[in-house]
Amino acid sequence: MQRFIELLFPIGGVDTPSFSTVALAIIDNPDLSEPINNAVESLNSAASGSWLSTEGAAQTETMKAQETQPWFVTLFIMSRALLFDLPDVWSVLDYEGPSTEFGGYKYRGFDDIDWLPKVDP
Amino acid sequence: MSKVYDLDDRNVFVVIGSGAGGGTLANELAQKGVDVVCLEAGSRLDMSDIVNDLNEMDKLVGWHDPREGSPTWLCKTVGGTTMRWSAVSLRFKNYEMKPLTTYGKVEGTSLIDWPISYEELAPFYTRAESKMGVSGTGDIPNSPETNNAKVLRAGGALAGYRDYSTANIAINPEARDGRPGCQQLAFCFSGCAIGAKWSTLYTEIPKAEETEHFELRPESMVVRINHDKSGQVTGVVYLDKNGNRQEQKARGVAVACNVVETTRLLLNSDSSLFPKGLGNSSDQVGRNYMKHQHSGVAAIMPGDVNAHRGARQTGLIFDEWKHDESRGFVSGYTIQAMFASPGMIAGAIGGWGDSFAEVISDYTKMAYSFASCEDLPEPGNRITLNDRKKDLNGLPVPVLAYTQHDNSKALEEHSIAAMTDIYKSLGGAKITRSYGNISTCHNMGTARMSEKPEDGVTNRWGQVHDIPNLFVSDGGLFPSSGAGNPTLTIVALAIRQAEYIASRMSQGTL
């Protein structure tokens, strides 16, 4: 599961613990046991053995061939929601997160863009 | 202090739903001295419950009862979807209220003109804008311009677009009407933690309670509307917060549950007198379901944008909001700068793997906008009930059948090309284009107003053709969708409807 998520979202700087946190959350969700089982079966079958044992590029190719399957869509959407809800991932993306406690962004750069060309009003 | 009405009080007017339509109607009636009971399926939050966390707030306010088919992103809470909306508040254009006259008969559609004119609705738009605090209207200043909006404006100007606005947002630019000015919290979609954005939760509902002609009953799921032998509604059956069935008698009922639940309630209230559902002798309840096309474009810009800072949607381009068939389609679209947290943006741009990672990694340099494109009504786009599948309340699960019309596809292509040009003109790269994005939160048309009863469900007052003391008060009333966001029109119609209902009551005819 972790490898699957790493290949879905190969974002530089996102570390292994983040992916494993998401993988564990998915595995622990009883509502996802069927899509997980389907994922294991489909990926291994497409790889004619162990999907995990294949090379990185081949793993991605196998995933690509399965991306319209219902189990893929379910696990993709769930992984995405969980991964991008992690503060560690926010740090990688420089997303500043909740703001009410800081008084919002009114005085923290909501309108500070400085590279735009001047255009006539 | 909120009044408490007896269940057997036949003098009360029942409003089902407390969102933009229901909350507004309930308050307007209460202000006029009409006794109102407002039944809301969701719970009532305190301001302290609102946190900057989309997922946590979705657990509190989201509608999660099962539905099949085209997805929706709506709320089950006091305030309805005004808790989560972006606050963009646009009036219909004159031609959008006469789509059959303007566009002609478009194949596959069920176009009709509105039974009221823009001129009739205009004074109620003005009142709605004042009620909601819409920026750039009356004496309210324009909204401050976020970084993302500035990118849209500059790129738009270079691409030839000049009709740009930071008005038309129902978020206080400065303190007004007992609510603070916007602090650019950037979590509009999670509910405004300080109440700068208009929501009935902390505007219409408490104002109604102050009249002592209003009772709100949260966690009250209405499951049926009853009527007598003559077809007049007599009351509503609801499940209270303990799951017990209650019946509130009523002299009149307004259904404002947003289109899915309004449709479900009307269809599920069938009887021997109304075998196809309440108010459905025309077979139009649930049909003509419209959802705006929301095509989106993201671009990585040459410098930081930090579009995540600030109100979610300020910055609108109106140049393509017109009817000009030389573009290859009828009607038009608005372009709206929008941004969100990484999770929501990841969902908006879609995709996975290296190409996705390459784009999302430049989150702080990303600009995003979407186009709200008019959707045309089709009889086959409709909400029905799956009688073989029931939810936890024992109600049949709604089924939302929706496909994109060719006109929407043409609008989508044109709008995506336009937004691409806007960003490219500034050196935007790694352009991501989102096709097939159908709005999940703009839902309209399923109880539409019509001049002829056979063409719709309600008349020019939102009064059900078949049943004079039954009304609809949400976006289901719309015969057309226009290209603008629907909430302002829902509120304007509710203000107008309240005048009509109160007037009929004082004349003794309701």
Interface residues (C-beta under 8 A of the other chain):
Chain A: L7 L8 F9 P10 I11 G12 G13 T60 M63 K64 E67 F76 I77 R80 A81 F84 D85 V89 W90 V92 L93 D94 Y95 E96 G97 P98 S99 T100 G103 G104 Y105 K106 R108 G109 F110 D111 D112 I113 D114 W115 L116 P117 V119 D120
Chain B: V51 N52 D53 N55 P144 E145 T146 N147 K150 V151 R153 A154 A157 L158 C182 Q183 Q184 L185 A186 F187 A193 I194 P302 G303 D304 V305 N306 H308 R309 G310 S341 P342 G343 A346 G347 W352 G353 D354 F356 A357 I360 S361 Y363 T364 L426
